[in-house]
């Protein structure tokens, strides 16, 4: 087995805003233990909270991380099986830093660690993750030497989590039939707790609620259209009002309307933004650079202030803190709420959608029509050998064209009055991600196909 504490390996798996790698060759109990010790040193924590997902390696690595944290002098509160937003809730509710063991939507051979400071404040490469990485790589003992070894206790926060979410987005109005595809991920743990509190206001049709980190039905990555096909079919089969799909750690949510059509996360961003602006007129709304241009247009029309930011939860949360934004949305299906410690919650986004639908007398497709202005491609991934070289090739192809503007806030964004696209290297995988939109379907398809051809041409 590879030495996971080798500095080269550590450099490879500490990403822009989390730790992510394959098990056990890149990530194992030894690395988790060392990370727990370094984490306590960097955040200066007296108490930390730790949760984990359903992957086979997660409980052992969470325990090893706790051992490292205790060796550095911190007390540890273990919340056991949890979604990532449940861990953020625990961090905010208890007022302590937290660590979540999950690889989110990645395939079964992966695992990872998402870390935050107290009250779910983000830790990214520029806000502590680089220091943690360097301490792990150096094999440094705890400094100063702890005067005590911390204790470990267990606490169940699931009920409090569910109650808190429903206090932020109560669902009232007509009865809904809702299909939920948990993808064998952590929504199979959190959705029952949330939906049982809705009683007969919702008829729940569960899909793949069995916790299984081998993902026997489909990958828990709903941004890929093939992973939504079972949900689409079930919505049509049951005559449901809406379908909800969650990723592996349930911090992302995707919608399917009553016709079986996938709803763009940008559309859900616009819907939630409108709801939050109704609650706080004039508020600031964050959108990342790959959301549809319809989002800032609608926010402005509703009297709000749109603020554009780069992709990634640590960047979104930092910008929310700087601007006191009430809400932030990403086209990848992450949704951030000021009242949820600026953290992202797929379940809270889902409850906003259900609340809006229950309070309307029209189907979801009609409800969302006012928030959909431009056809979008969805995120299209391409495996490339040299990400930067391909991005440079695309920039060369479009620079100097009439009416085209280019910016490099995150990857490459190329804009025209009739279309826009962003090409961005993945932070966690050897992929180049394309998002495109146009004034109509034909325009979007044309620019999408043109850019894809450039990405995938032989070097």
TORKOL-4160 file (C-alpha; in steps of 0.2 Angstrom, whole numbers, padded with zeros to 4 digits, m for minus):
459
<pt num="1" X="0000" Y="0000" Z="0000"/>
<pt num="2" X="0006" Y="0018" Z="m0004"/>
<pt num="3" X="0012" Y="0029" Z="0010"/>
<pt num="4" X="m0002" Y="0041" Z="0012"/>
<pt num="5" X="0009" Y="0053" Z="0023"/>
<pt num="6" X="0021" Y="0055" Z="0008"/>
<pt num="7" X="0022" Y="0074" Z="0005"/>
<pt num="8" X="0018" Y="0071" Z="m0014"/>
<pt num="9" X="0002" Y="0062" Z="m0010"/>
<pt num="10" X="m0003" Y="0075" Z="0003"/>
<pt num="11" X="0000" Y="0089" Z="m0010"/>
<pt num="12" X="m0011" Y="0079" Z="m0022"/>
<pt num="13" X="m0026" Y="0076" Z="m0011"/>
<pt num="14" X="m0027" Y="0093" Z="m0002"/>
<pt num="15" X="m0038" Y="0102" Z="m0015"/>
<pt num="16" X="m0044" Y="0120" Z="m0016"/>
<pt num="17" X="m0057" Y="0118" Z="m0002"/>
<pt num="18" X="m0057" Y="0100" Z="0004"/>
<pt num="19" X="m0047" Y="0084" Z="0005"/>
<pt num="20" X="m0051" Y="0071" Z="m0008"/>
<pt num="21" X="m0043" Y="0055" Z="m0014"/>
<pt num="22" X="m0045" Y="0037" Z="m0017"/>
<pt num="23" X="m0045" Y="0024" Z="m0003"/>
<pt num="24" X="m0033" Y="0017" Z="0004"/>
<pt num="25" X="m0019" Y="0022" Z="m0008"/>
<pt num="26" X="m0021" Y="0041" Z="m0006"/>
<pt num="27" X="m0032" Y="0042" Z="0010"/>
<pt num="28" X="m0032" Y="0031" Z="0025"/>
<pt num="29" X="m0034" Y="0031" Z="0044"/>
<pt num="30" X="m0016" Y="0037" Z="0046"/>
<pt num="31" X="m0018" Y="0052" Z="0036"/>
<pt num="32" X="m0035" Y="0056" Z="0044"/>
<pt num="33" X="m0027" Y="0054" Z="0061"/>
<pt num="34" X="m0013" Y="0066" Z="0056"/>
<pt num="35" X="m0026" Y="0078" Z="0049"/>
<pt num="36" X="m0036" Y="0078" Z="0065"/>
<pt num="37" X="m0021" Y="0083" Z="0075"/>
<pt num="38" X="m0015" Y="0097" Z="0062"/>
<pt num="39" X="m0033" Y="0103" Z="0061"/>
<pt num="40" X="m0034" Y="0107" Z="0080"/>
<pt num="41" X="m0018" Y="0116" Z="0079"/>
<pt num="42" X="m0023" Y="0127" Z="0065"/>
<pt num="43" X="m0041" Y="0131" Z="0071"/>
<pt num="44" X="m0036" Y="0132" Z="0090"/>
<pt num="45" X="m0051" Y="0122" Z="0094"/>
<pt num="46" X="m0056" Y="0116" Z="0112"/>
<pt num="47" X="m0070" Y="0106" Z="0105"/>
<pt num="48" X="m0074" Y="0099" Z="0087"/>
<pt num="49" X="m0088" Y="0090" Z="0080"/>
<pt num="50" X="m0086" Y="0075" Z="0068"/>
<pt num="51" X="m0098" Y="0067" Z="0056"/>
<pt num="52" X="m0097" Y="0054" Z="0042"/>
<pt num="53" X="m0106" Y="0048" Z="0027"/>
<pt num="54" X="m0111" Y="0030" Z="0022"/>
<pt num="55" X="m0095" Y="0025" Z="0013"/>
<pt num="56" X="m0087" Y="0009" Z="0020"/>
<pt num="57" X="m0071" Y="0018" Z="0025"/>
<pt num="58" X="m0079" Y="0033" Z="0033"/>
<pt num="59" X="m0083" Y="0028" Z="0051"/>
<pt num="60" X="m0065" Y="0022" Z="0053"/>
<pt num="61" X="m0057" Y="0037" Z="0046"/>
<pt num="62" X="m0069" Y="0048" Z="0056"/>
<pt num="63" X="m0063" Y="0039" Z="0072"/>
<pt num="64" X="m0045" Y="0041" Z="0067"/>
<pt num="65" X="m0047" Y="0060" Z="0064"/>
<pt num="66" X="m0055" Y="0061" Z="0082"/>
<pt num="67" X="m0040" Y="0052" Z="0089"/>
<pt num="68" X="m0029" Y="0065" Z="0081"/>
<pt num="69" X="m0039" Y="0079" Z="0087"/>
<pt num="70" X="m0040" Y="0072" Z="0105"/>
<pt num="71" X="m0021" Y="0069" Z="0105"/>
<pt num="72" X="m0020" Y="0088" Z="0101"/>
<pt num="73" X="m0030" Y="0092" Z="0116"/>
<pt num="74" X="m0047" Y="0094" Z="0109"/>
<pt num="75" X="m0064" Y="0086" Z="0115"/>
<pt num="76" X="m0073" Y="0078" Z="0101"/>
<pt num="77" X="m0092" Y="0077" Z="0098"/>
<pt num="78" X="m0096" Y="0062" Z="0086"/>
<pt num="79" X="m0113" Y="0064" Z="0077"/>
<pt num="80" X="m0111" Y="0048" Z="0067"/>
<pt num="81" X="m0120" Y="0046" Z="0051"/>
<pt num="82" X="m0124" Y="0063" Z="0044"/>
<pt num="83" X="m0126" Y="0073" Z="0028"/>
<pt num="84" X="m0114" Y="0087" Z="0025"/>
<pt num="85" X="m0127" Y="0101" Z="0029"/>
<pt num="86" X="m0131" Y="0091" Z="0045"/>
<pt num="87" X="m0113" Y="0093" Z="0050"/>
<pt num="88" X="m0113" Y="0112" Z="0046"/>
<pt num="89" X="m0129" Y="0113" Z="0057"/>
<pt num="90" X="m0120" Y="0104" Z="0071"/>
<pt num="91" X="m0105" Y="0116" Z="0069"/>
<pt num="92" X="m0117" Y="0131" Z="0070"/>
<pt num="93" X="m0129" Y="0124" Z="0083"/>
<pt num="94" X="m0115" Y="0119" Z="0095"/>
<pt num="95" X="m0103" Y="0134" Z="0090"/>
<pt num="96" X="m0088" Y="0123" Z="0087"/>
<pt num="97" X="m0077" Y="0119" Z="0072"/>
<pt num="98" X="m0082" Y="0103" Z="0062"/>
<pt num="99" X="m0076" Y="0090" Z="0050"/>
<pt num="100" X="m0086" Y="0079" Z="0038"/>
<pt num="101" X="m0080" Y="0063" Z="0030"/>
<pt num="102" X="m0087" Y="0061" Z="0013"/>
<pt num="103" X="m0082" Y="0061" Z="m0005"/>
<pt num="104" X="m0098" Y="0069" Z="m0010"/>
<pt num="105" X="m0103" Y="0064" Z="m0027"/>
<pt num="106" X="m0087" Y="0055" Z="m0031"/>
<pt num="107" X="m0087" Y="0036" Z="m0035"/>
<pt num="108" X="m0086" Y="0023" Z="m0022"/>
<pt num="109" X="m0067" Y="0021" Z="m0022"/>
<pt num="110" X="m0065" Y="0040" Z="m0016"/>
<pt num="111" X="m0067" Y="0048" Z="0001"/>
<pt num="112" X="m0063" Y="0065" Z="0008"/>
<pt num="113" X="m0064" Y="0077" Z="0022"/>
<pt num="114" X="m0073" Y="0094" Z="0022"/>
<pt num="115" X="m0068" Y="0105" Z="0037"/>
<pt num="116" X="m0075" Y="0121" Z="0044"/>
<pt num="117" X="m0072" Y="0133" Z="0058"/>
<pt num="118" X="m0085" Y="0137" Z="0072"/>
<pt num="119" X="m0102" Y="0142" Z="0065"/>
<pt num="120" X="m0098" Y="0133" Z="0049"/>
<pt num="121" X="m0086" Y="0146" Z="0043"/>
<pt num="122" X="m0077" Y="0139" Z="0028"/>
<pt num="123" X="m0059" Y="0132" Z="0027"/>
<pt num="124" X="m0051" Y="0133" Z="0010"/>
<pt num="125" X="m0033" Y="0134" Z="0004"/>
<pt num="126" X="m0032" Y="0152" Z="0008"/>
<pt num="127" X="m0040" Y="0151" Z="0025"/>
<pt num="128" X="m0031" Y="0137" Z="0034"/>
<pt num="129" X="m0031" Y="0122" Z="0023"/>
<pt num="130" X="m0014" Y="0125" Z="0017"/>
<pt num="131" X="m0007" Y="0126" Z="0035"/>
<pt num="132" X="m0016" Y="0110" Z="0039"/>
<pt num="133" X="m0008" Y="0102" Z="0023"/>
<pt num="134" X="0009" Y="0108" Z="0028"/>
<pt num="135" X="0008" Y="0102" Z="0046"/>
<pt num="136" X="0002" Y="0085" Z="0040"/>
<pt num="137" X="0016" Y="0084" Z="0027"/>
<pt num="138" X="0029" Y="0089" Z="0040"/>
<pt num="139" X="0023" Y="0076" Z="0052"/>
<pt num="140" X="0024" Y="0090" Z="0066"/>
<pt num="141" X="0019" Y="0085" Z="0083"/>
<pt num="142" X="0006" Y="0096" Z="0092"/>
<pt num="143" X="0013" Y="0113" Z="0097"/>
<pt num="144" X="0012" Y="0118" Z="0111"/>
<pt num="145" X="0012" Y="0101" Z="0119"/>
<pt num="146" X="m0006" Y="0098" Z="0125"/>
<pt num="147" X="m0008" Y="0098" Z="0143"/>
<pt num="148" X="m0022" Y="0085" Z="0142"/>
<pt num="149" X="m0029" Y="0072" Z="0130"/>
<pt num="150" X="m0047" Y="0077" Z="0124"/>
<pt num="151" X="m0062" Y="0067" Z="0127"/>
<pt num="152" X="m0075" Y="0059" Z="0115"/>
<pt num="153" X="m0094" Y="0059" Z="0116"/>
<pt num="154" X="m0108" Y="0056" Z="0105"/>
<pt num="155" X="m0123" Y="0067" Z="0101"/>
<pt num="156" X="m0138" Y="0065" Z="0090"/>
<pt num="157" X="m0142" Y="0081" Z="0081"/>
<pt num="158" X="m0154" Y="0074" Z="0067"/>
<pt num="159" X="m0170" Y="0080" Z="0075"/>
<pt num="160" X="m0164" Y="0097" Z="0079"/>
<pt num="161" X="m0157" Y="0099" Z="0061"/>
<pt num="162" X="m0174" Y="0094" Z="0054"/>
<pt num="163" X="m0183" Y="0106" Z="0065"/>
<pt num="164" X="m0171" Y="0120" Z="0061"/>
<pt num="165" X="m0173" Y="0118" Z="0042"/>
<pt num="166" X="m0192" Y="0118" Z="0043"/>
<pt num="167" X="m0192" Y="0134" Z="0054"/>
<pt num="168" X="m0183" Y="0142" Z="0039"/>
<pt num="169" X="m0194" Y="0136" Z="0025"/>
<pt num="170" X="m0211" Y="0130" Z="0032"/>
<pt num="171" X="m0221" Y="0120" Z="0019"/>
<pt num="172" X="m0240" Y="0125" Z="0020"/>
<pt num="173" X="m0254" Y="0124" Z="0007"/>
<pt num="174" X="m0259" Y="0111" Z="m0005"/>
<pt num="175" X="m0254" Y="0093" Z="m0002"/>
<pt num="176" X="m0239" Y="0087" Z="m0013"/>
<pt num="177" X="m0233" Y="0070" Z="m0020"/>
<pt num="178" X="m0214" Y="0071" Z="m0019"/>
<pt num="179" X="m0202" Y="0058" Z="m0026"/>
<pt num="180" X="m0185" Y="0058" Z="m0018"/>
<pt num="181" X="m0170" Y="0049" Z="m0025"/>
<pt num="182" X="m0157" Y="0048" Z="m0012"/>
<pt num="183" X="m0145" Y="0039" Z="m0023"/>
<pt num="184" X="m0141" Y="0027" Z="m0008"/>
<pt num="185" X="m0133" Y="0042" Z="m0001"/>
<pt num="186" X="m0136" Y="0053" Z="0015"/>
<pt num="187" X="m0152" Y="0060" Z="0010"/>
<pt num="188" X="m0158" Y="0042" Z="0014"/>
<pt num="189" X="m0154" Y="0047" Z="0032"/>
<pt num="190" X="m0160" Y="0065" Z="0033"/>
<pt num="191" X="m0175" Y="0065" Z="0021"/>
<pt num="192" X="m0186" Y="0053" Z="0033"/>
<pt num="193" X="m0182" Y="0064" Z="0048"/>
<pt num="194" X="m0188" Y="0080" Z="0038"/>
<pt num="195" X="m0203" Y="0073" Z="0029"/>
<pt num="196" X="m0210" Y="0064" Z="0044"/>
<pt num="197" X="m0212" Y="0082" Z="0051"/>
<pt num="198" X="m0223" Y="0087" Z="0036"/>
<pt num="199" X="m0236" Y="0074" Z="0040"/>
<pt num="200" X="m0250" Y="0072" Z="0028"/>
<pt num="201" X="m0245" Y="0088" Z="0019"/>
<pt num="202" X="m0233" Y="0078" Z="0008"/>
<pt num="203" X="m0235" Y="0060" Z="0001"/>
<pt num="204" X="m0217" Y="0054" Z="0000"/>
<pt num="205" X="m0211" Y="0042" Z="m0013"/>
<pt num="206" X="m0194" Y="0036" Z="m0008"/>
<pt num="207" X="m0181" Y="0029" Z="m0020"/>
<pt num="208" X="m0164" Y="0022" Z="m0015"/>
<pt num="209" X="m0165" Y="0027" Z="0003"/>
<pt num="210" X="m0154" Y="0012" Z="0008"/>
<pt num="211" X="m0137" Y="0019" Z="0014"/>
<pt num="212" X="m0124" Y="0010" Z="0003"/>
<pt num="213" X="m0107" Y="0018" Z="m0002"/>
<pt num="214" X="m0105" Y="0006" Z="m0016"/>
<pt num="215" X="m0119" Y="0015" Z="m0025"/>
<pt num="216" X="m0128" Y="0000" Z="m0033"/>
<pt num="217" X="m0141" Y="0009" Z="m0043"/>
<pt num="218" X="m0132" Y="0024" Z="m0050"/>
<pt num="219" X="m0119" Y="0036" Z="m0045"/>
<pt num="220" X="m0125" Y="0049" Z="m0032"/>
<pt num="221" X="m0120" Y="0063" Z="m0044"/>
<pt num="222" X="m0137" Y="0071" Z="m0050"/>
<pt num="223" X="m0128" Y="0084" Z="m0061"/>
<pt num="224" X="m0125" Y="0070" Z="m0074"/>
<pt num="225" X="m0142" Y="0068" Z="m0083"/>
<pt num="226" X="m0141" Y="0049" Z="m0084"/>
<pt num="227" X="m0141" Y="0048" Z="m0065"/>
<pt num="228" X="m0159" Y="0057" Z="m0065"/>
<pt num="229" X="m0167" Y="0045" Z="m0077"/>
<pt num="230" X="m0174" Y="0034" Z="m0063"/>
<pt num="231" X="m0181" Y="0049" Z="m0055"/>
<pt num="232" X="m0189" Y="0056" Z="m0070"/>
<pt num="233" X="m0197" Y="0039" Z="m0074"/>
<pt num="234" X="m0204" Y="0038" Z="m0056"/>
<pt num="235" X="m0211" Y="0055" Z="m0057"/>
<pt num="236" X="m0221" Y="0051" Z="m0073"/>
<pt num="237" X="m0226" Y="0034" Z="m0066"/>
<pt num="238" X="m0233" Y="0040" Z="m0050"/>
<pt num="239" X="m0240" Y="0057" Z="m0056"/>
<pt num="240" X="m0229" Y="0066" Z="m0044"/>
<pt num="241" X="m0229" Y="0085" Z="m0042"/>
<pt num="242" X="m0210" Y="0086" Z="m0041"/>
<pt num="243" X="m0195" Y="0075" Z="m0040"/>
<pt num="244" X="m0180" Y="0078" Z="m0029"/>
<pt num="245" X="m0162" Y="0071" Z="m0032"/>
<pt num="246" X="m0148" Y="0073" Z="m0019"/>
<pt num="247" X="m0129" Y="0069" Z="m0021"/>
<pt num="248" X="m0120" Y="0057" Z="m0010"/>
<pt num="249" X="m0118" Y="0069" Z="0005"/>
<pt num="250" X="m0135" Y="0077" Z="0002"/>
<pt num="251" X="m0128" Y="0095" Z="0001"/>
<pt num="252" X="m0134" Y="0097" Z="m0017"/>
<pt num="253" X="m0152" Y="0096" Z="m0023"/>
<pt num="254" X="m0159" Y="0094" Z="m0041"/>
<pt num="255" X="m0177" Y="0096" Z="m0046"/>
<pt num="256" X="m0187" Y="0086" Z="m0059"/>
<pt num="257" X="m0204" Y="0094" Z="m0064"/>
<pt num="258" X="m0221" Y="0085" Z="m0066"/>
<pt num="259" X="m0217" Y="0082" Z="m0084"/>
<pt num="260" X="m0201" Y="0073" Z="m0080"/>
<pt num="261" X="m0190" Y="0088" Z="m0086"/>
<pt num="262" X="m0174" Y="0092" Z="m0077"/>
<pt num="263" X="m0174" Y="0109" Z="m0069"/>
<pt num="264" X="m0159" Y="0120" Z="m0071"/>
<pt num="265" X="m0151" Y="0124" Z="m0054"/>
<pt num="266" X="m0150" Y="0142" Z="m0060"/>
<pt num="267" X="m0169" Y="0142" Z="m0061"/>
<pt num="268" X="m0170" Y="0135" Z="m0043"/>
<pt num="269" X="m0157" Y="0149" Z="m0038"/>
<pt num="270" X="m0169" Y="0162" Z="m0046"/>
<pt num="271" X="m0184" Y="0155" Z="m0037"/>
<pt num="272" X="m0176" Y="0155" Z="m0020"/>
<pt num="273" X="m0168" Y="0172" Z="m0023"/>
<pt num="274" X="m0186" Y="0179" Z="m0026"/>
<pt num="275" X="m0192" Y="0171" Z="m0010"/>
<pt num="276" X="m0178" Y="0178" Z="0000"/>
<pt num="277" X="m0180" Y="0195" Z="m0007"/>
<pt num="278" X="m0198" Y="0195" Z="m0003"/>
<pt num="279" X="m0193" Y="0192" Z="0015"/>
<pt num="280" X="m0179" Y="0205" Z="0014"/>
<pt num="281" X="m0181" Y="0218" Z="0000"/>
<pt num="282" X="m0166" Y="0225" Z="m0007"/>
<pt num="283" X="m0154" Y="0211" Z="0000"/>
<pt num="284" X="m0139" Y="0205" Z="m0009"/>
<pt num="285" X="m0139" Y="0188" Z="m0018"/>
<pt num="286" X="m0123" Y="0179" Z="m0023"/>
<pt num="287" X="m0122" Y="0169" Z="m0039"/>
<pt num="288" X="m0107" Y="0161" Z="m0046"/>
<pt num="289" X="m0100" Y="0164" Z="m0063"/>
<pt num="290" X="m0108" Y="0149" Z="m0071"/>
<pt num="291" X="m0126" Y="0152" Z="m0066"/>
<pt num="292" X="m0138" Y="0158" Z="m0080"/>
<pt num="293" X="m0137" Y="0177" Z="m0084"/>
<pt num="294" X="m0156" Y="0176" Z="m0080"/>
<pt num="295" X="m0151" Y="0176" Z="m0061"/>
<pt num="296" X="m0143" Y="0193" Z="m0060"/>
<pt num="297" X="m0156" Y="0200" Z="m0071"/>
<pt num="298" X="m0171" Y="0194" Z="m0060"/>
<pt num="299" X="m0162" Y="0199" Z="m0044"/>
<pt num="300" X="m0160" Y="0217" Z="m0051"/>
<pt num="301" X="m0178" Y="0218" Z="m0057"/>
<pt num="302" X="m0184" Y="0212" Z="m0040"/>
<pt num="303" X="m0174" Y="0226" Z="m0032"/>
<pt num="304" X="m0160" Y="0216" Z="m0025"/>
<pt num="305" X="m0141" Y="0217" Z="m0028"/>
<pt num="306" X="m0133" Y="0203" Z="m0037"/>
<pt num="307" X="m0114" Y="0199" Z="m0034"/>
<pt num="308" X="m0104" Y="0187" Z="m0045"/>
<pt num="309" X="m0091" Y="0176" Z="m0038"/>
<pt num="310" X="m0080" Y="0161" Z="m0043"/>
<pt num="311" X="m0085" Y="0143" Z="m0040"/>
<pt num="312" X="m0083" Y="0134" Z="m0024"/>
<pt num="313" X="m0091" Y="0134" Z="m0007"/>
<pt num="314" X="m0077" Y="0143" Z="0003"/>
<pt num="315" X="m0077" Y="0157" Z="m0010"/>
<pt num="316" X="m0096" Y="0159" Z="m0010"/>
<pt num="317" X="m0097" Y="0159" Z="0009"/>
<pt num="318" X="m0083" Y="0172" Z="0011"/>
<pt num="319" X="m0091" Y="0183" Z="m0001"/>
<pt num="320" X="m0108" Y="0181" Z="0008"/>
<pt num="321" X="m0099" Y="0186" Z="0024"/>
<pt num="322" X="m0091" Y="0201" Z="0016"/>
<pt num="323" X="m0108" Y="0207" Z="0008"/>
<pt num="324" X="m0120" Y="0201" Z="0021"/>
<pt num="325" X="m0129" Y="0192" Z="0007"/>
<pt num="326" X="m0145" Y="0183" Z="0012"/>
<pt num="327" X="m0143" Y="0169" Z="m0001"/>
<pt num="328" X="m0131" Y="0162" Z="m0013"/>
<pt num="329" X="m0133" Y="0149" Z="m0027"/>
<pt num="330" X="m0122" Y="0139" Z="m0038"/>
<pt num="331" X="m0126" Y="0131" Z="m0055"/>
<pt num="332" X="m0119" Y="0115" Z="m0048"/>
<pt num="333" X="m0134" Y="0113" Z="m0036"/>
<pt num="334" X="m0126" Y="0121" Z="m0021"/>
<pt num="335" X="m0137" Y="0133" Z="m0011"/>
<pt num="336" X="m0131" Y="0144" Z="0003"/>
<pt num="337" X="m0142" Y="0153" Z="0016"/>
<pt num="338" X="m0137" Y="0167" Z="0028"/>
<pt num="339" X="m0149" Y="0160" Z="0041"/>
<pt num="340" X="m0140" Y="0143" Z="0040"/>
<pt num="341" X="m0123" Y="0150" Z="0045"/>
<pt num="342" X="m0120" Y="0154" Z="0027"/>
<pt num="343" X="m0118" Y="0136" Z="0023"/>
<pt num="344" X="m0125" Y="0126" Z="0009"/>
<pt num="345" X="m0140" Y="0114" Z="0012"/>
<pt num="346" X="m0148" Y="0104" Z="m0002"/>
<pt num="347" X="m0162" Y="0099" Z="0010"/>
<pt num="348" X="m0166" Y="0118" Z="0014"/>
<pt num="349" X="m0166" Y="0122" Z="m0005"/>
<pt num="350" X="m0178" Y="0107" Z="m0008"/>
<pt num="351" X="m0190" Y="0114" Z="0006"/>
<pt num="352" X="m0190" Y="0131" Z="m0002"/>
<pt num="353" X="m0195" Y="0123" Z="m0018"/>
<pt num="354" X="m0209" Y="0113" Z="m0010"/>
<pt num="355" X="m0215" Y="0128" Z="0000"/>
<pt num="356" X="m0217" Y="0138" Z="m0016"/>
<pt num="357" X="m0226" Y="0124" Z="m0025"/>
<pt num="358" X="m0237" Y="0120" Z="m0010"/>
<pt num="359" X="m0242" Y="0139" Z="m0010"/>
<pt num="360" X="m0246" Y="0140" Z="m0028"/>
<pt num="361" X="m0261" Y="0133" Z="m0038"/>
<pt num="362" X="m0251" Y="0129" Z="m0054"/>
<pt num="363" X="m0239" Y="0114" Z="m0058"/>
<pt num="364" X="m0220" Y="0116" Z="m0055"/>
<pt num="365" X="m0217" Y="0119" Z="m0074"/>
<pt num="366" X="m0228" Y="0134" Z="m0074"/>
<pt num="367" X="m0222" Y="0140" Z="m0057"/>
<pt num="368" X="m0204" Y="0140" Z="m0064"/>
<pt num="369" X="m0208" Y="0148" Z="m0081"/>
<pt num="370" X="m0205" Y="0166" Z="m0076"/>
<pt num="371" X="m0187" Y="0161" Z="m0069"/>
<pt num="372" X="m0182" Y="0152" Z="m0085"/>
<pt num="373" X="m0176" Y="0164" Z="m0099"/>
<pt num="374" X="m0161" Y="0156" Z="m0108"/>
<pt num="375" X="m0158" Y="0138" Z="m0113"/>
<pt num="376" X="m0143" Y="0131" Z="m0104"/>
<pt num="377" X="m0132" Y="0116" Z="m0108"/>
<pt num="378" X="m0130" Y="0109" Z="m0091"/>
<pt num="379" X="m0112" Y="0105" Z="m0085"/>
<pt num="380" X="m0103" Y="0095" Z="m0098"/>
<pt num="381" X="m0087" Y="0086" Z="m0092"/>
<pt num="382" X="m0072" Y="0081" Z="m0104"/>
<pt num="383" X="m0057" Y="0072" Z="m0098"/>
<pt num="384" X="m0041" Y="0081" Z="m0105"/>
<pt num="385" X="m0023" Y="0078" Z="m0103"/>
<pt num="386" X="m0018" Y="0096" Z="m0101"/>
<pt num="387" X="m0032" Y="0107" Z="m0094"/>
<pt num="388" X="m0022" Y="0124" Z="m0095"/>
<pt num="389" X="m0017" Y="0120" Z="m0113"/>
<pt num="390" X="m0035" Y="0117" Z="m0119"/>
<pt num="391" X="m0041" Y="0133" Z="m0110"/>
<pt num="392" X="m0028" Y="0143" Z="m0119"/>
<pt num="393" X="m0033" Y="0135" Z="m0135"/>
<pt num="394" X="m0051" Y="0140" Z="m0133"/>
<pt num="395" X="m0046" Y="0158" Z="m0128"/>
<pt num="396" X="m0036" Y="0160" Z="m0143"/>
<pt num="397" X="m0050" Y="0154" Z="m0154"/>
<pt num="398" X="m0062" Y="0167" Z="m0147"/>
<pt num="399" X="m0051" Y="0182" Z="m0143"/>
<pt num="400" X="m0054" Y="0196" Z="m0155"/>
<pt num="401" X="m0071" Y="0191" Z="m0161"/>
<pt num="402" X="m0083" Y="0205" Z="m0163"/>
<pt num="403" X="m0094" Y="0208" Z="m0148"/>
<pt num="404" X="m0085" Y="0195" Z="m0137"/>
<pt num="405" X="m0078" Y="0199" Z="m0120"/>
<pt num="406" X="m0067" Y="0187" Z="m0110"/>
<pt num="407" X="m0064" Y="0186" Z="m0091"/>
<pt num="408" X="m0054" Y="0174" Z="m0081"/>
<pt num="409" X="m0062" Y="0176" Z="m0063"/>
<pt num="410" X="m0063" Y="0157" Z="m0063"/>
<pt num="411" X="m0057" Y="0147" Z="m0078"/>
<pt num="412" X="m0062" Y="0156" Z="m0094"/>
<pt num="413" X="m0079" Y="0165" Z="m0097"/>
<pt num="414" X="m0083" Y="0171" Z="m0115"/>
<pt num="415" X="m0098" Y="0182" Z="m0117"/>
<pt num="416" X="m0108" Y="0188" Z="m0132"/>
<pt num="417" X="m0125" Y="0197" Z="m0132"/>
<pt num="418" X="m0132" Y="0181" Z="m0139"/>
<pt num="419" X="m0123" Y="0168" Z="m0129"/>
<pt num="420" X="m0110" Y="0164" Z="m0115"/>
<pt num="421" X="m0100" Y="0150" Z="m0109"/>
<pt num="422" X="m0087" Y="0146" Z="m0096"/>
<pt num="423" X="m0074" Y="0132" Z="m0096"/>
<pt num="424" X="m0066" Y="0128" Z="m0079"/>
<pt num="425" X="m0054" Y="0115" Z="m0073"/>
<pt num="426" X="m0061" Y="0104" Z="m0060"/>
<pt num="427" X="m0053" Y="0106" Z="m0042"/>
<pt num="428" X="m0055" Y="0087" Z="m0038"/>
<pt num="429" X="m0054" Y="0077" Z="m0054"/>
<pt num="430" X="m0044" Y="0078" Z="m0071"/>
<pt num="431" X="m0059" Y="0086" Z="m0080"/>
<pt num="432" X="m0063" Y="0102" Z="m0090"/>
<pt num="433" X="m0081" Y="0108" Z="m0086"/>
<pt num="434" X="m0091" Y="0117" Z="m0099"/>
<pt num="435" X="m0107" Y="0127" Z="m0096"/>
<pt num="436" X="m0115" Y="0136" Z="m0110"/>
<pt num="437" X="m0131" Y="0146" Z="m0113"/>
<pt num="438" X="m0139" Y="0155" Z="m0127"/>
<pt num="439" X="m0154" Y="0167" Z="m0132"/>
<pt num="440" X="m0163" Y="0151" Z="m0139"/>
<pt num="441" X="m0160" Y="0133" Z="m0140"/>
<pt num="442" X="m0152" Y="0133" Z="m0157"/>
<pt num="443" X="m0140" Y="0147" Z="m0152"/>
<pt num="444" X="m0135" Y="0137" Z="m0136"/>
<pt num="445" X="m0133" Y="0121" Z="m0145"/>
<pt num="446" X="m0122" Y="0129" Z="m0158"/>
<pt num="447" X="m0110" Y="0137" Z="m0146"/>
<pt num="448" X="m0110" Y="0121" Z="m0135"/>
<pt num="449" X="m0105" Y="0110" Z="m0149"/>
<pt num="450" X="m0092" Y="0122" Z="m0156"/>
<pt num="451" X="m0083" Y="0124" Z="m0139"/>
<pt num="452" X="m0084" Y="0105" Z="m0136"/>
<pt num="453" X="m0076" Y="0102" Z="m0153"/>
<pt num="454" X="m0062" Y="0113" Z="m0148"/>
<pt num="455" X="m0060" Y="0105" Z="m0131"/>
<pt num="456" X="m0060" Y="0087" Z="m0138"/>
<pt num="457" X="m0050" Y="0090" Z="m0153"/>
<pt num="458" X="m0034" Y="0080" Z="m0154"/>
<pt num="459" X="m0019" Y="0090" Z="m0147"/>
